Amino acid sequence: MFRTMKNRERSRGLHREPRDYVGYVVHDPEGRRIGTARQVFANGRGEPEYISVRMGLLGLRSALIPVGFVRIDEQQRHFTLQ
């Protein structure tokens, strides 16, 4: 379930609703593409916690990445692991 993000998340750089980040490309710290954001999971307070990333050639693998480990670029629509 997606809920409105709190001010704490806005200060982390996430300024939109969690569902707005679906489809963003995810890169490793060296800039290589590792997958696509499938979903952003929020906790009970509506604060984003994890990004589900679809990985692999056919998108059959997935991983959960804590929000605290990514940097976001909303203009280019991508996340970069830190």
Long-range contacts (C-beta under 8 A, 24 or more apart in sequence): 1-42, 2-40, 2-42, 2-46, 3-42, 3-45, 3-46, 4-46, 5-42, 5-46, 5-47, 5-48, 6-45, 6-46, 6-47, 8-47, 9-47, 9-48, 9-67, 12-67, 12-68, 13-71, 13-72, 14-48, 14-67, 14-72, 15-74, 16-74, 18-42, 18-48, 21-51, 21-72, 21-79, 23-77, 24-72, 24-77, 24-78, 24-79, 25-77, 25-78, 25-79, 26-51, 26-53, 26-65, 26-70, 26-78, 26-79, 26-80, 26-81, 27-78, 27-79, 27-80, 27-81, 28-80, 28-81, 29-80, 29-81, 29-82, 31-80, 34-81, 35-59, 35-62, 35-63, 37-79, 38-62, 40-67, 51-79
